[in-house]
């Protein structure tokens, strides 16, 4: 009875000009009658070809010192030096109290 009802709905759908995108099997399993459309937002379609190497500011640099300046600005270097000096003092104080 259920199969006859689904066949009837399928025929009515087709009569109205709309093709059905699913069919039901005897066990009630829904089968898709259309393949899924290919999506254009797949990663391999979106990503440009990758060219390794420096880009933006670093692209035209010609010395190690200039690369260093791009990687680390003065504020970053000051922070590194300050925190390194603090750590050295802490380690020295620990060793002085241990011995």
N, CA, C and O atoms as a Tinker XYZ file with bonds, in Angstrom:
   396  protein
     1  N      0.830000   -1.204000    0.000000    73     2
     2  CA     0.000000    0.000000    0.000000    64     1     3
     3  C      0.869000    1.261000    0.000000    63     2     4     5
     4  O      0.624000    2.201000   -0.755000    81     3
     5  N      1.895000    1.258000    0.868000    73     3     6
     6  CA     2.769000    2.430000    0.951000    64     5     7
     7  C      3.510000    2.642000   -0.359000    63     6     8     9
     8  O      3.692000    3.780000   -0.791000    81     7
     9  N      3.936000    1.560000   -0.992000    73     7    10
    10  CA     4.655000    1.646000   -2.257000    64     9    11
    11  C      3.754000    2.233000   -3.342000    63    10    12    13
    12  O      4.208000    3.020000   -4.173000    81    11
    13  N      2.483000    1.850000   -3.331000    73    11    14
    14  CA     1.529000    2.383000   -4.310000    64    13    15
    15  C      1.332000    3.878000   -4.089000    63    14    16    17
    16  O      1.212000    4.641000   -5.047000    81    15
    17  N      1.300000    4.293000   -2.835000    73    15    18
    18  CA     1.128000    5.714000   -2.522000    64    17    19
    19  C      2.331000    6.517000   -2.999000    63    18    20    21
    20  O      2.170000    7.598000   -3.566000    81    19
    21  N      3.532000    5.999000   -2.774000    73    19    22
    22  CA     4.716000    6.740000   -3.209000    64    21    23
    23  C      4.805000    6.772000   -4.725000    63    22    24    25
    24  O      5.231000    7.775000   -5.298000    81    23
    25  N      4.403000    5.669000   -5.395000    73    23    26
    26  CA     4.375000    5.668000   -6.865000    64    25    27
    27  C      3.380000    6.700000   -7.376000    63    26    28    29
    28  O      3.644000    7.391000   -8.360000    81    27
    29  N      2.244000    6.803000   -6.710000    73    27    30
    30  CA     1.216000    7.771000   -7.110000    64    29    31
    31  C      1.752000    9.198000   -6.970000    63    30    32    33
    32  O      1.576000   10.031000   -7.860000    81    31
    33  N      2.419000    9.467000   -5.821000    73    31    34
    34  CA     2.985000   10.804000   -5.621000    64    33    35
    35  C      4.056000   11.111000   -6.656000    63    34    36    37
    36  O      4.161000   12.240000   -7.135000    81    35
    37  N      4.845000   10.111000   -6.996000    73    35    38
    38  CA     5.890000   10.284000   -7.997000    64    37    39
    39  C      5.275000   10.642000   -9.344000    63    38    40    41
    40  O      5.755000   11.548000  -10.026000    81    39
    41  N      4.223000    9.939000   -9.725000    73    39    42
    42  CA     3.544000   10.230000  -10.997000    64    41    43
    43  C      2.911000   11.617000  -10.977000    63    42    44    45
    44  O      3.001000   12.353000  -11.959000    81    43
    45  N      2.266000   11.982000   -9.857000    73    43    46
    46  CA     1.652000   13.309000   -9.754000    64    45    47
    47  C      2.710000   14.402000   -9.855000    63    46    48    49
    48  O      2.481000   15.435000  -10.485000    81    47
    49  N      3.845000   14.181000   -9.247000    73    47    50
    50  CA     4.928000   15.153000   -9.301000    64    49    51
    51  C      5.393000   15.343000  -10.732000    63    50    52    53
    52  O      5.619000   16.469000  -11.176000    81    51
    53  N      5.536000   14.240000  -11.454000    73    51    54
    54  CA     5.981000   14.327000  -12.844000    64    53    55
    55  C      4.922000   14.967000  -13.728000    63    54    56    57
    56  O      5.262000   15.677000  -14.674000    81    55
    57  N      3.645000   14.732000  -13.441000    73    55    58
    58  CA     2.563000   15.341000  -14.222000    64    57    59
    59  C      2.599000   16.852000  -14.059000    63    58    60    61
    60  O      2.337000   17.588000  -15.010000    81    59
    61  N      2.921000   17.317000  -12.857000    73    59    62
    62  CA     2.989000   18.765000  -12.622000    64    61    63
    63  C      4.246000   19.375000  -13.222000    63    62    64    65
    64  O      4.444000   20.587000  -13.128000    81    63
    65  N      5.099000   18.562000  -13.835000    73    63    66
    66  CA     6.287000   19.093000  -14.479000    64    65    67
    67  C      7.511000   19.148000  -13.598000    63    66    68    69
    68  O      8.541000   19.700000  -13.984000    81    67
    69  N      7.401000   18.576000  -12.417000    73    67    70
    70  CA     8.545000   18.569000  -11.510000    64    69    71
    71  C      9.088000   17.156000  -11.402000    63    70    72    73
    72  O      8.413000   16.271000  -10.877000    81    71
    73  N     10.287000   16.937000  -11.885000    73    71    74
    74  CA    10.853000   15.596000  -11.741000    64    73    75
    75  C     11.182000   15.318000  -10.280000    63    74    76    77
    76  O     11.627000   16.208000   -9.554000    81    75
    77  N     10.965000   14.108000   -9.865000    73    75    78
    78  CA    11.250000   13.734000   -8.488000    64    77    79
    79  C     12.749000   13.516000   -8.326000    63    78    80    81
    80  O     13.402000   12.962000   -9.209000    81    79
    81  N     13.281000   13.950000   -7.206000    73    79    82
    82  CA    14.711000   13.774000   -6.973000    64    81    83
    83  C     14.989000   12.568000   -6.084000    63    82    84    85
    84  O     16.148000   12.226000   -5.849000    81    83
    85  N     13.926000   11.913000   -5.584000    73    83    86
    86  CA    14.113000   10.721000   -4.760000    64    85    87
    87  C     13.088000    9.659000   -5.121000    63    86    88    89
    88  O     12.006000    9.958000   -5.626000    81    87
    89  N     13.451000    8.422000   -4.853000    73    87    90
    90  CA    12.533000    7.286000   -4.977000    64    89    91
    91  C     12.685000    6.454000   -3.722000    63    90    92    93
    92  O     13.755000    6.414000   -3.115000    81    91
    93  N     11.602000    5.788000   -3.334000    73    91    94
    94  CA    11.656000    4.942000   -2.149000    64    93    95
    95  C     11.744000    3.490000   -2.566000    63    94    96    97
    96  O     11.036000    3.048000   -3.472000    81    95
    97  N     12.623000    2.748000   -1.896000    73    95    98
    98  CA    12.748000    1.322000   -2.132000    64    97    99
    99  C     11.699000    0.556000   -1.356000    63    98   100   101
   100  O     10.956000    1.144000   -0.570000    81    99
   101  N     11.626000   -0.767000   -1.568000    73    99   102
   102  CA    10.649000   -1.606000   -0.876000    64   101   103
   103  C     10.837000   -1.559000    0.633000    63   102   104   105
   104  O      9.874000   -1.658000    1.393000    81   103
   105  N     12.074000   -1.407000    1.055000    73   103   106
   106  CA    12.355000   -1.373000    2.490000    64   105   107
   107  C     12.246000    0.030000    3.080000    63   106   108   109
   108  O     12.537000    0.232000    4.259000    81   107
   109  N     11.824000    1.010000    2.260000    73   107   110
   110  CA    11.658000    2.379000    2.741000    64   109   111
   111  C     12.885000    3.253000    2.558000    63   110   112   113
   112  O     12.857000    4.437000    2.894000    81   111
   113  N     13.969000    2.682000    2.027000    73   111   114
   114  CA    15.190000    3.454000    1.816000    64   113   115
   115  C     14.961000    4.489000    0.725000    63   114   116   117
   116  O     14.394000    4.176000   -0.321000    81   115
   117  N     15.402000    5.724000    0.965000    73   115   118
   118  CA    15.250000    6.788000   -0.035000    64   117   119
   119  C     16.453000    6.795000   -0.957000    63   118   120   121
   120  O     17.589000    6.926000   -0.502000    81   119
   121  N     16.209000    6.654000   -2.249000    73   119   122
   122  CA    17.258000    6.696000   -3.254000    64   121   123
   123  C     17.206000    8.033000   -3.957000    63   122   124   125
   124  O     16.131000    8.490000   -4.343000    81   123
   125  N     18.350000    8.663000   -4.128000    73   123   126
   126  CA    18.400000    9.920000   -4.878000    64   125   127
   127  C     18.503000    9.599000   -6.359000    63   126   128   129
   128  O     19.264000    8.719000   -6.761000    81   127
   129  N     17.738000   10.313000   -7.161000    73   127   130
   130  CA    17.743000   10.058000   -8.600000    64   129   131
   131  C     18.619000   11.041000   -9.352000    63   130   132   133
   132  O     18.814000   10.903000  -10.559000    81   131
   133  N     19.150000   12.034000   -8.650000    73   131   134
   134  CA    20.025000   13.016000   -9.289000    64   133   135
   135  C     21.384000   12.989000   -8.610000    63   134   136   137
   136  O     21.487000   12.838000   -7.393000    81   135
   137  N     22.412000   13.137000   -9.410000    73   135   138
   138  CA    23.748000   13.275000   -8.846000    64   137   139
   139  C     23.868000   14.656000   -8.219000    63   138   140   141
   140  O     23.290000   15.612000   -8.736000    81   139
   141  N     24.605000   14.786000   -7.117000    73   139   142
   142  CA    24.806000   16.122000   -6.546000    64   141   143
   143  C     25.598000   16.988000   -7.521000    63   142   144   145
   144  O     26.490000   16.507000   -8.221000    81   143
   145  N     25.256000   18.263000   -7.551000    73   143   146
   146  CA    25.968000   19.176000   -8.441000    64   145   147
   147  C     27.374000   19.403000   -7.913000    63   146   148   149
   148  O     27.607000   19.429000   -6.705000    81   147
   149  N     28.291000   19.564000   -8.831000    73   147   150
   150  CA    29.668000   19.831000   -8.428000    64   149   151
   151  C     29.731000   21.218000   -7.804000    63   150   152   153
   152  O     29.203000   22.185000   -8.351000    81   151
   153  N     30.377000   21.297000   -6.664000    73   151   154
   154  CA    30.508000   22.576000   -5.974000    64   153   155
   155  C     31.740000   23.299000   -6.480000    63   154   156   157
   156  O     32.796000   22.694000   -6.664000    81   155
   157  N     31.598000   24.581000   -6.702000    73   155   158
   158  CA    32.726000   25.350000   -7.222000    64   157   159
   159  C     33.623000   25.892000   -6.117000    63   158   160   161
   160  O     34.665000   26.483000   -6.401000    81   159
   161  N     33.229000   25.699000   -4.854000    73   159   162
   162  CA    34.027000   26.255000   -3.767000    64   161   163
   163  C     34.965000   25.214000   -3.146000    63   162   164   165
   164  O     35.354000   25.345000   -1.985000    81   163
   165  N     35.316000   24.214000   -3.890000    73   163   166
   166  CA    36.275000   23.237000   -3.386000    64   165   167
   167  C     37.632000   23.904000   -3.228000    63   166   168   169
   168  O     37.966000   24.836000   -3.960000    81   167
   169  N     38.390000   23.432000   -2.293000    73   167   170
   170  CA    39.666000   24.063000   -1.962000    64   169   171
   171  C     40.589000   24.103000   -3.165000    63   170   172   173
   172  O     41.215000   25.129000   -3.429000    81   171
   173  N     40.682000   23.014000   -3.892000    73   171   174
   174  CA    41.629000   23.006000   -5.004000    64   173   175
   175  C     41.216000   23.962000   -6.118000    63   174   176   177
   176  O     42.060000   24.395000   -6.903000    81   175
   177  N     39.914000   24.300000   -6.199000    73   175   178
   178  CA    39.457000   25.238000   -7.212000    64   177   179
   179  C     39.668000   26.690000   -6.782000    63   178   180   181
   180  O     39.769000   27.580000   -7.627000    81   179
   181  N     39.733000   26.927000   -5.483000    73   179   182
   182  CA    39.780000   28.286000   -4.956000    64   181   183
   183  C     41.210000   28.778000   -4.754000    63   182   184   185
   184  O     41.521000   29.936000   -5.034000    81   183
   185  N     42.073000   27.896000   -4.268000    73   183   186
   186  CA    43.426000   28.326000   -3.930000    64   185   187
   187  C     44.261000   28.573000   -5.182000    63   186   188   189
   188  O     44.275000   27.749000   -6.096000    81   187
   189  N     44.946000   29.694000   -5.222000    73   187   190
   190  CA    45.849000   29.929000   -6.355000    64   189   191
   191  C     47.081000   29.044000   -6.221000    63   190   192   193
   192  O     47.359000   28.504000   -5.150000    81   191
   193  N     47.799000   28.906000   -7.296000    73   191   194
   194  CA    49.026000   28.111000   -7.251000    64   193   195
   195  C     49.981000   28.739000   -6.243000    63   194   196   197
   196  O     50.146000   29.958000   -6.214000    81   195
   197  N     50.601000   27.916000   -5.428000    73   195   198
   198  CA    51.507000   28.409000   -4.389000    64   197   199
   199  C     52.923000   28.482000   -4.938000    63   198   200   201
   200  O     53.463000   27.500000   -5.447000    81   199
   201  N     53.504000   29.648000   -4.824000    73   199   202
   202  CA    54.897000   29.835000   -5.224000    64   201   203
   203  C     55.688000   30.116000   -3.955000    63   202   204   205
   204  O     55.500000   31.165000   -3.339000    81   203
   205  N     56.573000   29.202000   -3.547000    73   203   206
   206  CA    57.315000   29.412000   -2.307000    64   205   207
   207  C     58.315000   30.553000   -2.431000    63   206   208   209
   208  O     58.833000   30.840000   -3.510000    81   207
   209  N     58.565000   31.186000   -1.313000    73   207   210
   210  CA    59.541000   32.262000   -1.290000    64   209   211
   211  C     58.996000   33.479000   -0.582000    63   210   212   213
   212  O     57.831000   33.503000   -0.186000    81   211
   213  N     59.829000   34.488000   -0.421000    73   211   214
   214  CA    59.392000   35.698000    0.278000    64   213   215
   215  C     58.340000   36.457000   -0.523000    63   214   216   217
   216  O     58.300000   36.388000   -1.752000    81   215
   217  N     57.492000   37.182000    0.201000    73   215   218
   218  CA    56.503000   38.025000   -0.469000    64   217   219
   219  C     56.382000   39.359000    0.261000    63   218   220   221
   220  O     57.054000   39.584000    1.267000    81   219
   221  N     55.555000   40.210000   -0.229000    73   219   222
   222  CA    55.324000   41.574000    0.272000    64   221   223
   223  C     56.643000   42.298000    0.533000    63   222   224   225
   224  O     57.463000   42.437000   -0.375000    81   223
   225  N     56.854000   42.760000    1.770000    73   223   226
   226  CA    58.045000   43.568000    2.075000    64   225   227
   227  C     59.347000   42.822000    1.817000    63   226   228   229
   228  O     60.328000   43.420000    1.375000    81   227
   229  N     59.362000   41.534000    2.087000    73   227   230
   230  CA    60.600000   40.757000    2.007000    64   229   231
   231  C     60.989000   40.390000    0.580000    63   230   232   233
   232  O     62.085000   39.879000    0.352000    81   231
   233  N     60.124000   40.638000   -0.362000    73   231   234
   234  CA    60.369000   40.189000   -1.735000    64   233   235
   235  C     61.618000   40.812000   -2.356000    63   234   236   237
   236  O     62.343000   40.135000   -3.085000    81   235
   237  N     61.879000   42.073000   -2.084000    73   235   238
   238  CA    62.984000   42.771000   -2.742000    64   237   239
   239  C     64.185000   43.027000   -1.835000    63   238   240   241
   240  O     65.056000   43.827000   -2.177000    81   239
   241  N     64.241000   42.361000   -0.684000    73   239   242
   242  CA    65.359000   42.568000    0.238000    64   241   243
   243  C     66.580000   41.792000   -0.233000    63   242   244   245
   244  O     66.466000   40.715000   -0.818000    81   243
   245  N     67.765000   42.370000    0.039000    73   243   246
   246  CA    68.982000   41.761000   -0.495000    64   245   247
   247  C     70.045000   41.439000    0.554000    63   246   248   249
   248  O     71.151000   41.030000    0.201000    81   247
   249  N     69.725000   41.618000    1.839000    73   247   250
   250  CA    70.720000   41.284000    2.860000    64   249   251
   251  C     70.023000   40.677000    4.079000    63   250   252   253
   252  O     68.833000   40.890000    4.309000    81   251
   253  N     70.798000   39.919000    4.846000    73   251   254
   254  CA    70.259000   39.272000    6.042000    64   253   255
   255  C     69.790000   40.312000    7.050000    63   254   256   257
   256  O     68.769000   40.124000    7.711000    81   255
   257  N     70.528000   41.399000    7.167000    73   255   258
   258  CA    70.164000   42.452000    8.114000    64   257   259
   259  C     68.794000   43.046000    7.775000    63   258   260   261
   260  O     68.000000   43.330000    8.671000    81   259
   261  N     68.522000   43.232000    6.496000    73   259   262
   262  CA    67.230000   43.794000    6.083000    64   261   263
   263  C     66.092000   42.803000    6.358000    63   262   264   265
   264  O     65.001000   43.201000    6.767000    81   263
   265  N     66.357000   41.512000    6.129000    73   263   266
   266  CA    65.354000   40.500000    6.466000    64   265   267
   267  C     65.070000   40.517000    7.966000    63   266   268   269
   268  O     63.916000   40.440000    8.386000    81   267
   269  N     66.126000   40.617000    8.768000    73   267   270
   270  CA    65.993000   40.663000   10.217000    64   269   271
   271  C     65.117000   41.843000   10.634000    63   270   272   273
   272  O     64.247000   41.704000   11.495000    81   271
   273  N     65.348000   43.004000   10.022000    73   271   274
   274  CA    64.563000   44.198000   10.352000    64   273   275
   275  C     63.086000   44.020000   10.016000    63   274   276   277
   276  O     62.222000   44.562000   10.705000    81   275
   277  N     62.796000   43.265000    8.964000    73   275   278
   278  CA    61.394000   43.008000    8.605000    64   277   279
   279  C     60.764000   42.039000    9.610000    63   278   280   281
   280  O     59.606000   42.204000    9.994000    81   279
   281  N     61.530000   41.031000   10.032000    73   279   282
   282  CA    61.000000   40.032000   10.961000    64   281   283
   283  C     60.791000   40.585000   12.367000    63   282   284   285
   284  O     59.770000   40.310000   12.997000    81   283
   285  N     61.757000   41.367000   12.863000    73   283   286
   286  CA    61.722000   41.859000   14.237000    64   285   287
   287  C     61.871000   43.371000   14.257000    63   286   288   289
   288  O     62.908000   43.902000   13.860000    81   287
   289  N     60.826000   44.071000   14.723000    73   287   290
   290  CA    60.959000   45.523000   14.862000    64   289   291
   291  C     61.636000   45.838000   16.200000    63   290   292   293
   292  O     61.841000   44.942000   17.020000    81   291
   293  N     61.978000   47.094000   16.418000    73   291   294
   294  CA    62.723000   47.497000   17.619000    64   293   295
   295  C     61.963000   47.172000   18.904000    63   294   296   297
   296  O     62.569000   46.778000   19.901000    81   295
   297  N     60.655000   47.334000   18.884000    73   295   298
   298  CA    59.851000   47.049000   20.074000    64   297   299
   299  C     59.936000   45.564000   20.449000    63   298   300   301
   300  O     60.037000   45.219000   21.627000    81   299
   301  N     59.894000   44.699000   19.445000    73   299   302
   302  CA    60.002000   43.262000   19.706000    64   301   303
   303  C     61.372000   42.913000   20.280000    63   302   304   305
   304  O     61.470000   42.125000   21.221000    81   303
   305  N     62.407000   43.486000   19.727000    73   303   306
   306  CA    63.766000   43.213000   20.215000    64   305   307
   307  C     63.921000   43.692000   21.654000    63   306   308   309
   308  O     64.521000   42.999000   22.476000    81   307
   309  N     63.379000   44.884000   21.968000    73   307   310
   310  CA    63.442000   45.393000   23.342000    64   309   311
   311  C     62.727000   44.447000   24.307000    63   310   312   313
   312  O     63.220000   44.190000   25.405000    81   311
   313  N     61.576000   43.934000   23.902000    73   311   314
   314  CA    60.824000   43.004000   24.748000    64   313   315
   315  C     61.621000   41.725000   24.986000    63   314   316   317
   316  O     61.682000   41.227000   26.110000    81   315
   317  N     62.223000   41.201000   23.943000    73   315   318
   318  CA    63.027000   39.977000   24.064000    64   317   319
   319  C     64.215000   40.200000   24.993000    63   318   320   321
   320  O     64.486000   39.374000   25.864000    81   319
   321  N     64.921000   41.310000   24.812000    73   319   322
   322  CA    66.098000   41.604000   25.642000    64   321   323
   323  C     65.692000   41.789000   27.100000    63   322   324   325
   324  O     66.345000   41.255000   27.997000    81   323
   325  N     64.629000   42.534000   27.343000    73   323   326
   326  CA    64.173000   42.786000   28.715000    64   325   327
   327  C     63.816000   41.480000   29.417000    63   326   328   329
   328  O     64.250000   41.239000   30.543000    81   327
   329  N     63.027000   40.641000   28.753000    73   327   330
   330  CA    62.605000   39.383000   29.379000    64   329   331
   331  C     63.757000   38.394000   29.522000    63   330   332   333
   332  O     63.797000   37.627000   30.484000    81   331
   333  N     64.681000   38.404000   28.585000    73   331   334
   334  CA    65.860000   37.538000   28.700000    64   333   335
   335  C     66.701000   37.961000   29.897000    63   334   336   337
   336  O     67.168000   37.115000   30.660000    81   335
   337  N     66.896000   39.263000   30.065000    73   335   338
   338  CA    67.669000   39.764000   31.213000    64   337   339
   339  C     66.988000   39.414000   32.537000    63   338   340   341
   340  O     67.664000   39.062000   33.504000    81   339
   341  N     65.656000   39.507000   32.589000    73   339   342
   342  CA    64.927000   39.127000   33.806000    64   341   343
   343  C     65.153000   37.656000   34.130000    63   342   344   345
   344  O     65.395000   37.296000   35.282000    81   343
   345  N     65.072000   36.821000   33.121000    73   343   346
   346  CA    65.265000   35.380000   33.330000    64   345   347
   347  C     66.686000   35.083000   33.804000    63   346   348   349
   348  O     66.884000   34.245000   34.684000    81   347
   349  N     67.670000   35.761000   33.229000    73   347   350
   350  CA    69.068000   35.572000   33.645000    64   349   351
   351  C     69.232000   35.942000   35.113000    63   350   352   353
   352  O     69.895000   35.228000   35.865000    81   351
   353  N     68.626000   37.062000   35.525000    73   351   354
   354  CA    68.712000   37.483000   36.929000    64   353   355
   355  C     68.065000   36.451000   37.847000    63   354   356   357
   356  O     68.605000   36.142000   38.909000    81   355
   357  N     66.900000   35.910000   37.442000    73   355   358
   358  CA    66.216000   34.903000   38.258000    64   357   359
   359  C     67.078000   33.652000   38.418000    63   358   360   361
   360  O     67.199000   33.114000   39.518000    81   359
   361  N     67.664000   33.200000   37.336000    73   359   362
   362  CA    68.497000   31.994000   37.381000    64   361   363
   363  C     69.733000   32.234000   38.239000    63   362   364   365
   364  O     70.123000   31.369000   39.023000    81   363
   365  N     70.349000   33.400000   38.095000    73   363   366
   366  CA    71.538000   33.725000   38.896000    64   365   367
   367  C     71.193000   33.786000   40.377000    63   366   368   369
   368  O     71.964000   33.305000   41.207000    81   367
   369  N     70.042000   34.371000   40.725000    73   367   370
   370  CA    69.624000   34.442000   42.126000    64   369   371
   371  C     69.355000   33.047000   42.685000    63   370   372   373
   372  O     69.711000   32.763000   43.829000    81   371
   373  N     68.732000   32.176000   41.892000    73   371   374
   374  CA    68.470000   30.804000   42.345000    64   373   375
   375  C     69.777000   30.072000   42.622000    63   374   376   377
   376  O     69.914000   29.393000   43.639000    81   375
   377  N     70.727000   30.214000   41.718000    73   375   378
   378  CA    72.017000   29.535000   41.893000    64   377   379
   379  C     72.777000   30.104000   43.086000    63   378   380   381
   380  O     73.475000   29.367000   43.782000    81   379
   381  N     72.648000   31.407000   43.330000    73   379   382
   382  CA    73.343000   32.036000   44.458000    64   381   383
   383  C     72.760000   31.548000   45.778000    63   382   384   385
   384  O     73.494000   31.377000   46.751000    81   383
   385  N     71.461000   31.325000   45.825000    73   383   386
   386  CA    70.838000   30.862000   47.071000    64   385   387
   387  C     71.062000   29.373000   47.291000    63   386   388   389
   388  O     71.052000   28.912000   48.432000    81   387
   389  N     71.263000   28.616000   46.219000    73   387   390
   390  CA    71.492000   27.172000   46.338000    64   389   391
   391  C     72.905000   26.897000   46.845000    63   390   392   393
   392  O     73.098000   26.010000   47.676000    81   391
   393  N     73.880000   27.635000   46.363000    73   391   394
   394  CA    75.278000   27.370000   46.743000    64   393   395
   395  C     75.690000   28.080000   47.988000    63   394   396
   396  O     76.834000   27.950000   48.424000    81   395
